[in-house]
């Protein structure tokens, strides 16, 4: 066992310990961190590396950019071929494909991280810019809230590291780790196989851009269990945008809390960033079971625009939502989405769901079964008359709206719909909203929802198993 202090690490929350810890890792085998605060930048892990942390041992993100290094690029990756949407290349010189990370492994096997705590100052990787906290335009929003947003926008600056970054790896175990205030993704796994993340705790800031929990891009055989995630973006994201299939992902017995989506499954990023459509890139076999969603603007978001998605199970979920949003959002503009089962979901939120297929996209074979959906809508700039494709769930309709879908079934589903809730807005804020959008439009948004199930150009939709109650 390699004790990092025997390699020169201080662990005093002051010394730059990157080089000393890297020497301990390069020596091979198991690396041990006694109690202490180790200030580090990029650390490269190898096959067989085991990081074992004593109680009280922490890695502290080094605020000095000199200790962050550009990580390995895979020429087969769509991200590396096309650039990365999260690089923010306008904030620094360099290749927009450049990525940074704290714990990075490339083409490594049997890597383990046992225990420990990673602590960052997320604001040290951002530039604070003022915003108008009450706005009229959904496109101005930098965090959920429709007609409101934070007073400050955290514009990311490079280097902005992912804290765990594993690429083309096999046999990865993360067990008992805690991550606090990540400046970007807490963990990103790309083209990896046989990944287990167990008992991970994440505590990120709601307002931090891209402060996701766990991303799995073109991975196979993934297990996430007994994790507790608080995030500023997707808690769990599953995609095939690396350019290879993503299959067999199981998330169970987790607690998810976020300002964006609890679970997001997608092909192509945000409907606008497409990395090249290939038949070999798809997502299949994603199961989310026995989870608690404490907060989210969407419980399950699926975007099929750069590859097909199928065989998705979302079951035994207990969820609450105070952010303006919706329970479910499924969209397809060029990919096909087939075989989604939402079962035994207890949800109290402010929007039911939105299913939208257009262009070459297709959504079919979707089942909602044994669900209890209690909807108390919050004021949204689009209300129920929105008829376009969307990548996020901020302003989705109050009702269940489906456009261009086939074979959707409701089995023992209960939906209760209350009046529009504006209790979070002050009188002055409501006056500003009325002045921005007009009193007539505001009154339309505030009108009770008349049609809870809205179907447009759909085929084979069976709503006989759905009970609707208006409160």
C-alpha positions as CSV (number, residue, x, y, z in Angstrom):
1,X,0.0,0.0,0.0
2,X,1.3,3.4,-1.0
3,X,0.8,6.0,1.7
4,X,0.7,9.4,-0.1
5,X,2.5,11.1,2.7
6,X,5.5,8.8,2.1
7,X,5.6,10.3,-1.4
8,X,5.7,13.9,-0.2
9,X,2.0,14.8,0.1
10,X,1.3,17.2,3.0
11,X,-2.5,17.1,3.3
12,X,-2.5,20.4,5.1
13,X,-5.0,22.2,2.8
14,X,-2.3,24.5,1.7
15,X,0.5,22.7,-0.2
16,X,0.0,21.7,-3.9
17,X,-0.1,17.9,-3.5
18,X,-0.8,17.0,-7.1
19,X,2.8,15.8,-8.0
20,X,3.2,13.9,-4.7
21,X,-0.1,12.0,-5.1
22,X,0.6,11.3,-8.7
23,X,3.9,9.7,-7.7
24,X,2.1,7.4,-5.3
25,X,-0.4,6.4,-8.0
26,X,2.4,5.8,-10.6
27,X,4.1,3.4,-8.1
28,X,1.2,1.0,-8.8
29,X,-1.3,-0.8,-6.6
30,X,-3.3,0.6,-3.7
31,X,-2.9,4.2,-2.7
32,X,-3.8,5.2,0.8
33,X,-4.8,8.7,2.0
34,X,-4.5,9.3,5.8
35,X,-6.9,12.0,7.2
36,X,-6.1,15.4,5.8
37,X,-6.9,17.8,3.1
38,X,-5.0,17.2,-0.1
39,X,-5.0,20.1,-2.6
40,X,-4.8,18.6,-6.1
41,X,-5.5,19.2,-9.8
42,X,-5.5,16.5,-12.4
43,X,-4.6,12.9,-11.3
44,X,-4.2,10.1,-13.8
45,X,-5.3,6.7,-12.7
46,X,-4.0,3.4,-14.2
47,X,-5.1,-0.2,-14.5
48,X,-5.3,-1.7,-11.1
49,X,-5.2,1.7,-9.3
50,X,-7.1,1.6,-6.0
51,X,-7.6,4.9,-4.1
52,X,-8.5,4.2,-0.4
53,X,-9.4,7.1,1.9
54,X,-9.2,7.0,5.7
55,X,-12.0,8.8,7.5
56,X,-11.4,12.5,7.3
57,X,-9.3,12.3,4.1
58,X,-10.4,14.8,1.4
59,X,-9.3,15.9,-2.0
60,X,-9.5,19.7,-2.4
61,X,-9.8,21.1,-6.0
62,X,-6.7,23.3,-6.5
63,X,-7.8,26.8,-7.5
64,X,-4.5,27.3,-9.4
65,X,-5.0,26.5,-13.2
66,X,-1.4,25.3,-13.4
67,X,-2.3,22.0,-11.8
68,X,-5.1,21.1,-14.3
69,X,-4.0,19.3,-17.4
70,X,-5.8,18.5,-20.7
71,X,-7.0,14.9,-20.5
72,X,-6.7,12.2,-23.2
73,X,-8.7,12.4,-26.3
74,X,-10.2,9.4,-28.1
75,X,-10.2,9.8,-31.9
76,X,-13.3,7.5,-32.1
77,X,-15.3,9.8,-29.9
78,X,-17.9,12.1,-31.4
79,X,-17.2,14.6,-28.6
80,X,-13.6,14.8,-29.7
81,X,-14.4,15.0,-33.4
82,X,-17.0,17.7,-33.1
83,X,-16.1,19.7,-30.0
84,X,-17.9,19.8,-26.7
85,X,-20.8,22.0,-25.7
86,X,-19.5,22.4,-22.2
87,X,-16.0,23.6,-23.1
88,X,-17.0,27.4,-23.1
89,X,-14.1,28.0,-25.5
90,X,-14.9,31.7,-25.7
91,X,-13.7,32.1,-22.1
92,X,-10.1,31.0,-22.8
93,X,-7.8,30.2,-25.7
94,X,-7.4,26.7,-26.8
95,X,-9.1,23.8,-28.6
96,X,-12.8,23.7,-27.6
97,X,-12.5,19.9,-27.5
98,X,-10.1,20.2,-24.5
99,X,-11.4,18.6,-21.3
100,X,-10.1,18.8,-17.7
101,X,-10.7,16.4,-14.8
102,X,-9.6,15.7,-11.3
103,X,-9.5,11.9,-11.3
104,X,-9.0,10.7,-14.9
105,X,-8.6,7.2,-16.3
106,X,-8.1,6.3,-20.0
107,X,-8.2,2.7,-21.3
108,X,-7.7,1.4,-17.8
109,X,-9.1,-1.7,-16.1
110,X,-10.1,-2.5,-12.5
111,X,-9.9,0.9,-11.0
112,X,-11.5,1.5,-7.6
113,X,-12.2,4.5,-5.4
114,X,-13.1,3.6,-1.9
115,X,-14.4,6.2,0.5
116,X,-13.1,9.8,0.6
117,X,-14.5,13.2,-0.1
118,X,-13.9,15.6,-3.0
119,X,-14.5,19.3,-2.1
120,X,-14.5,22.1,-4.7
121,X,-15.2,25.8,-4.7
122,X,-17.4,25.8,-7.8
123,X,-17.5,29.6,-7.9
124,X,-13.7,29.7,-8.5
125,X,-14.4,28.2,-12.0
126,X,-17.0,30.8,-12.9
127,X,-17.5,34.5,-13.7
128,X,-20.4,36.1,-11.9
129,X,-22.7,38.2,-14.2
130,X,-25.8,40.0,-13.1
131,X,-29.3,39.0,-14.3
132,X,-32.8,40.4,-14.1
133,X,-34.4,38.2,-11.5
134,X,-37.9,38.6,-13.2
135,X,-38.0,38.2,-16.9
136,X,-40.5,37.8,-19.7
137,X,-38.8,35.4,-22.0
138,X,-38.2,31.7,-21.4
139,X,-35.0,31.8,-23.4
140,X,-33.4,34.2,-20.8
141,X,-33.7,31.6,-18.0
142,X,-30.5,30.3,-16.6
143,X,-32.2,28.2,-14.0
144,X,-35.8,26.9,-13.5
145,X,-38.5,29.5,-12.8
146,X,-40.1,30.6,-16.0
147,X,-40.8,34.3,-15.2
148,X,-38.0,34.4,-12.6
149,X,-34.3,33.5,-12.5
150,X,-31.3,34.0,-10.1
151,X,-29.9,37.5,-9.7
152,X,-26.5,36.3,-10.8
153,X,-25.4,34.0,-13.7
154,X,-22.4,31.8,-13.2
155,X,-20.6,31.9,-16.5
156,X,-18.2,28.9,-16.6
157,X,-14.5,29.6,-17.2
158,X,-11.8,27.1,-18.1
159,X,-10.3,25.0,-16.7
160,X,-13.6,23.7,-15.4
161,X,-12.9,20.1,-14.4
162,X,-15.2,17.1,-14.3
163,X,-14.3,15.4,-11.0
164,X,-14.5,11.8,-12.1
165,X,-13.7,11.2,-15.8
166,X,-13.3,7.6,-17.0
167,X,-12.9,6.9,-20.7
168,X,-12.7,3.5,-22.4
169,X,-12.4,1.8,-19.1
170,X,-13.6,-1.6,-17.8
171,X,-14.3,-2.8,-14.3
172,X,-14.7,0.5,-12.4
173,X,-16.0,0.7,-8.8
174,X,-16.8,3.9,-7.0
175,X,-17.9,3.1,-3.4
176,X,-18.7,5.5,-0.5
177,X,-17.3,8.7,-2.1
178,X,-18.7,12.1,-1.3
179,X,-18.5,15.1,-3.8
180,X,-19.2,18.7,-2.7
181,X,-19.8,21.7,-5.0
182,X,-18.6,20.2,-8.3
183,X,-17.9,23.0,-10.9
184,X,-19.1,20.6,-13.7
185,X,-20.1,16.9,-13.9
186,X,-19.5,15.0,-10.7
187,X,-18.8,11.9,-12.8
188,X,-18.6,11.3,-16.5
189,X,-18.1,7.8,-17.9
190,X,-17.5,7.5,-21.6
191,X,-17.4,4.2,-23.6
192,X,-16.9,2.2,-20.4
193,X,-18.0,-1.3,-19.4
194,X,-18.9,-2.9,-16.1
195,X,-19.2,0.2,-14.0
196,X,-20.6,0.2,-10.5
197,X,-21.3,3.4,-8.5
198,X,-22.4,2.6,-5.0
199,X,-23.2,4.9,-2.0
200,X,-22.1,8.0,-3.8
201,X,-23.2,11.3,-2.1
202,X,-23.2,14.5,-4.2
203,X,-24.0,17.9,-2.9
204,X,-23.8,20.4,-5.7
205,X,-25.4,23.9,-6.1
206,X,-28.7,24.2,-7.9
207,X,-27.5,27.3,-9.8
208,X,-24.1,25.9,-10.9
209,X,-24.2,25.2,-14.7
210,X,-23.8,21.6,-15.7
211,X,-23.3,20.5,-12.1
212,X,-24.7,17.1,-13.0
213,X,-24.4,13.9,-10.9
214,X,-23.5,11.0,-13.2
215,X,-23.3,10.8,-17.0
216,X,-22.9,7.6,-18.8
217,X,-22.1,8.1,-22.5
218,X,-22.1,4.9,-24.6
219,X,-21.5,2.6,-21.6
220,X,-22.4,-1.0,-21.1
221,X,-23.4,-2.8,-17.9
222,X,-23.7,0.0,-15.5
223,X,-25.0,-0.3,-11.9
224,X,-25.9,2.7,-9.7
225,X,-27.2,1.9,-6.3
226,X,-27.8,3.5,-2.9
227,X,-26.7,7.0,-4.1
228,X,-27.9,10.3,-2.8
229,X,-27.5,13.1,-5.3
230,X,-28.2,16.8,-5.1
231,X,-27.3,18.5,-8.4
232,X,-27.5,21.6,-10.5
233,X,-28.3,19.7,-13.7
234,X,-29.3,16.1,-14.5
235,X,-28.8,13.7,-11.6
236,X,-28.5,10.7,-13.9
237,X,-27.9,11.1,-17.7
238,X,-27.6,8.2,-20.1
239,X,-26.7,8.8,-23.8
240,X,-25.1,7.3,-26.9
241,X,-23.5,10.6,-28.2
242,X,-20.0,9.2,-27.8
243,X,-20.9,7.3,-31.0
244,X,-21.4,3.8,-29.7
245,X,-24.3,1.9,-28.2
246,X,-25.3,2.4,-24.6
247,X,-26.9,-0.7,-23.0
248,X,-27.9,-2.3,-19.7
249,X,-28.0,0.6,-17.2
250,X,-29.7,0.0,-13.9
251,X,-30.3,2.7,-11.3
252,X,-32.0,1.6,-8.1
253,X,-32.6,2.6,-4.5
254,X,-31.3,6.1,-5.0
255,X,-32.4,9.6,-3.8
256,X,-32.4,12.2,-6.5
257,X,-32.7,16.0,-6.1
258,X,-32.0,18.6,-8.8
259,X,-33.0,21.9,-10.4
260,X,-33.2,20.2,-13.8
261,X,-34.0,16.5,-14.6
262,X,-33.8,13.6,-12.2
263,X,-33.2,11.1,-15.1
264,X,-32.3,12.0,-18.7
265,X,-31.9,9.6,-21.5
266,X,-30.9,11.1,-24.9
267,X,-29.2,10.7,-28.3
268,X,-27.8,14.1,-29.5
269,X,-27.4,16.9,-27.1
270,X,-30.3,19.4,-26.5
271,X,-31.8,18.6,-29.9
272,X,-29.4,21.1,-31.5
273,X,-26.0,19.5,-31.0
274,X,-25.8,16.4,-33.2
275,X,-22.6,14.5,-33.4
276,X,-23.4,12.5,-36.6
277,X,-26.2,10.1,-37.0
278,X,-25.1,6.5,-37.2
279,X,-27.2,3.3,-36.9
280,X,-24.8,1.9,-34.4
281,X,-25.5,4.6,-31.8
282,X,-28.5,3.8,-29.7
283,X,-29.6,3.5,-26.1
284,X,-31.3,0.3,-24.9
285,X,-32.2,-1.3,-21.6
286,X,-32.3,1.5,-19.0
287,X,-34.1,0.7,-15.8
288,X,-34.7,3.1,-12.9
289,X,-36.3,1.4,-9.9
290,X,-37.2,2.1,-6.3
291,X,-36.0,5.7,-6.2
292,X,-37.0,8.8,-4.4
293,X,-37.1,12.1,-6.2
294,X,-37.0,14.9,-3.7
295,X,-37.0,17.7,-6.3
296,X,-36.7,18.1,-10.1
297,X,-38.2,20.1,-12.9
298,X,-38.7,16.7,-14.7
299,X,-38.7,13.1,-13.4
300,X,-37.9,11.4,-16.7
301,X,-36.8,13.2,-19.9
302,X,-36.0,11.3,-23.1
303,X,-34.8,12.9,-26.3
304,X,-34.3,10.7,-29.4
305,X,-32.7,12.9,-32.0
306,X,-29.4,11.3,-32.9
307,X,-30.1,7.6,-32.5
308,X,-32.9,5.2,-31.3
309,X,-33.9,4.7,-27.7
310,X,-35.8,1.7,-26.4
311,X,-36.6,-0.7,-23.5
312,X,-36.9,1.9,-20.7
313,X,-38.4,1.1,-17.4
314,X,-39.2,3.7,-14.7
315,X,-40.9,2.1,-11.8
316,X,-41.6,2.4,-8.1
317,X,-40.8,6.1,-7.9
318,X,-41.9,8.4,-5.2
319,X,-41.5,12.1,-6.3
320,X,-42.2,15.7,-5.5
321,X,-41.7,18.8,-7.5
322,X,-41.8,22.4,-6.5
323,X,-40.0,23.8,-9.5
324,X,-42.2,24.7,-12.5
325,X,-41.9,21.8,-14.8
326,X,-43.5,18.5,-15.6
327,X,-43.4,14.8,-14.7
328,X,-42.4,13.4,-18.1
329,X,-41.0,14.7,-21.4
330,X,-40.5,12.3,-24.3
331,X,-39.4,13.8,-27.7
332,X,-38.2,12.4,-31.0
333,X,-37.4,14.4,-34.1
334,X,-35.1,12.0,-36.0
335,X,-34.6,9.0,-33.7
336,X,-37.2,6.5,-32.7
337,X,-38.4,5.9,-29.1
338,X,-40.0,2.6,-28.4
339,X,-40.9,0.5,-25.4
340,X,-41.2,2.8,-22.3
341,X,-43.0,1.7,-19.2
342,X,-43.7,4.1,-16.4
343,X,-45.1,2.1,-13.5
344,X,-46.1,2.7,-9.8
345,X,-45.1,6.3,-9.7
346,X,-46.4,8.6,-7.0
347,X,-45.9,12.2,-8.1
348,X,-46.9,15.5,-6.7
349,X,-45.9,18.3,-9.1
350,X,-47.2,20.9,-11.6
351,X,-47.3,19.3,-15.0
352,X,-48.3,15.8,-16.2
353,X,-46.3,15.1,-19.3
354,X,-45.4,15.9,-22.9
355,X,-44.9,13.4,-25.7
356,X,-43.9,14.9,-29.1
357,X,-42.7,13.3,-32.3
358,X,-42.0,15.2,-35.5
359,X,-39.9,15.0,-38.7
360,X,-38.5,11.4,-39.0
361,X,-39.0,10.8,-35.3
362,X,-41.3,8.2,-33.8
363,X,-42.7,7.5,-30.4
364,X,-44.6,4.3,-29.8
365,X,-45.4,1.6,-27.3
366,X,-45.5,3.8,-24.1
367,X,-47.3,2.6,-21.0
368,X,-48.3,4.4,-17.8
369,X,-49.4,1.9,-15.2
370,X,-50.5,2.2,-11.6
371,X,-49.5,5.9,-11.3
372,X,-51.0,8.5,-9.0
373,X,-50.3,12.0,-10.3
374,X,-51.3,15.0,-8.2
375,X,-50.9,18.2,-10.3
376,X,-50.9,21.7,-8.8
377,X,-49.8,23.8,-11.8
378,X,-47.5,26.8,-11.5
379,X,-47.5,29.7,-13.8
380,X,-45.7,29.0,-17.1
381,X,-45.0,31.3,-20.0
382,X,-46.4,28.8,-22.5
383,X,-49.3,27.3,-20.6
384,X,-51.0,24.4,-22.5
385,X,-50.8,25.8,-26.0
386,X,-47.1,25.1,-26.7
387,X,-46.7,22.9,-29.8
388,X,-43.0,22.7,-30.5
389,X,-40.1,20.4,-29.8
390,X,-38.2,21.0,-26.5
391,X,-35.0,19.7,-24.9
392,X,-35.7,20.7,-21.3
393,X,-38.8,20.7,-19.2
394,X,-39.0,24.2,-17.7
395,X,-42.2,25.4,-19.5
396,X,-44.0,22.2,-20.5
397,X,-47.8,22.3,-20.4
398,X,-49.9,21.7,-17.3
399,X,-51.8,18.8,-18.9
400,X,-50.8,15.6,-20.5
401,X,-50.1,16.6,-24.1
402,X,-49.2,14.1,-26.9
403,X,-48.5,14.9,-30.5
404,X,-47.8,12.4,-33.3
405,X,-47.4,9.4,-31.0
406,X,-48.7,5.8,-31.4
407,X,-49.8,3.1,-29.0
408,X,-49.8,4.9,-25.7
409,X,-51.7,3.1,-22.9
410,X,-53.0,4.2,-19.5
411,X,-53.5,1.4,-17.0
412,X,-54.9,2.3,-13.5
413,X,-53.7,5.9,-13.7
414,X,-55.1,8.7,-11.5
415,X,-54.6,12.3,-12.4
416,X,-55.9,15.1,-10.2
417,X,-55.6,18.7,-11.5
418,X,-55.8,21.8,-9.3
419,X,-56.1,25.5,-10.1
420,X,-53.0,27.5,-11.2
421,X,-50.7,28.4,-8.2
422,X,-49.1,31.8,-8.2
423,X,-48.4,32.0,-4.5
424,X,-44.6,32.3,-5.0
425,X,-44.9,35.6,-6.9
426,X,-45.2,38.9,-5.1
427,X,-47.7,41.5,-6.2
428,X,-44.9,43.5,-7.9
429,X,-43.6,40.5,-9.7
430,X,-47.1,39.7,-11.1
431,X,-47.4,43.3,-12.3
432,X,-44.1,43.0,-14.1
433,X,-45.2,39.7,-15.7
434,X,-48.5,41.3,-16.8
435,X,-46.7,44.3,-18.3
436,X,-44.4,41.9,-20.2
437,X,-46.8,39.5,-21.7
438,X,-50.1,41.5,-21.6
439,X,-53.0,41.0,-19.3
440,X,-55.0,39.0,-21.8
441,X,-52.2,36.4,-22.2
442,X,-51.7,36.3,-18.4
443,X,-55.4,35.5,-17.8
444,X,-55.2,32.7,-20.3
445,X,-52.2,31.2,-18.5
446,X,-54.1,31.5,-15.2
447,X,-57.3,29.8,-16.5
448,X,-58.2,26.4,-15.1
449,X,-57.1,23.4,-17.2
450,X,-60.1,22.2,-19.0
451,X,-58.6,19.3,-21.0
452,X,-56.3,17.2,-18.9
453,X,-55.5,14.7,-21.7
454,X,-54.7,16.5,-25.0
455,X,-54.1,14.3,-28.1
456,X,-53.0,15.7,-31.4
457,X,-52.5,13.5,-34.5
458,X,-52.0,10.4,-32.4
459,X,-53.0,6.8,-33.1
460,X,-53.8,3.9,-30.8
461,X,-54.0,5.9,-27.6
462,X,-56.0,4.1,-24.9
463,X,-57.1,6.4,-22.1
464,X,-59.7,4.1,-20.7
465,X,-57.6,3.2,-17.7
466,X,-57.1,6.9,-16.7
467,X,-59.2,8.6,-14.0
468,X,-59.2,12.4,-14.0
469,X,-60.2,14.6,-11.0
470,X,-60.4,18.4,-11.2
471,X,-60.0,20.1,-7.8
